[in-house]
Amino acid sequence: MIRLTLVLLFVVSFLLVSLILIPVGYLIGLFSMPARDRYAQAMISWAFRVVGVLAGAKVTVKGKENVPKEEAVLYVANHRGMFDIVLLYAQMFRATAIVAKKEIKKVPILSWWMILMRCRFMDRSDMKQSLQVILGCIEDAKNGISILIYPEGTRSTGESELDMNPFKEGSFKIALKSGIKIVPVAIHGTREIFERQFPRIKGNRVTLSYGAAIDPKTLDKEEQKHIAEYCQEKIKEMLMAEQE
């Protein structure tokens, strides 16, 4: 339980200090929104890196050269555990918003950070609200904000890393309508950190693999029509390679 205690102590301390840091972010935004975006991204990436270290996650990053450095992208990743978001966002080097489930908006301080980061909260049971979230993400992408989304909609609970839930097509409209590239990300090993021995936290090796960026405009009509399945297959291939 030592790792869990250390993580909780850091998270509580960071959230308390955030009562000062968050207003500073909004103040910066009064003068420069890009500066506010960089501030929020830097602070949360740092906090998540610390959480990863305290949790004992030994992270190996592969294929980061595949990520376009000078343009916004849509990151799509498989979702196995809570640490998916923590460890992947810690690697972000530019302003990136997360599409999260609506329940997180009710969490004080954490949701304030997410609003500062331009994150959007989706109610998957409400088609109209989900569409509004997608349209908002399209505008953000056009304005240079990268988007991180987990198209399964919820964590997969199968025994194998390959047991993914079907990717939802709606998420990919962000790339199709904004013209940004899609970067598939395969996350391997996060479930063993927390979910498999809840409520304990156990150190584990985690691999984050970035696939080659996909430009939707270069796909044929059939691939565009089934782009969710196309991207999920790319992620599955990377996961299979990691298991070999």
Secondary structure by P-SEA (a helix, b strand, c coil): caaaaaaaaaaaaaaaaaaaaaaaaaaaaaccaaaaaaaaaaaaaaaaaaaaaaacccccccccccccccbbbbbbbbbcccaaaaaaaaacccbbbbbcccccccccaaaaaaaaabbbbbccccaaaaaaaaaaaaaaaaabbbbbbccccccccccccccccccccccaaaaaaabbbbbbbbbccccccccccccbbbbbbbbbbbccccccccccaaaaaaaaaaaaaaaaaaaaaaac
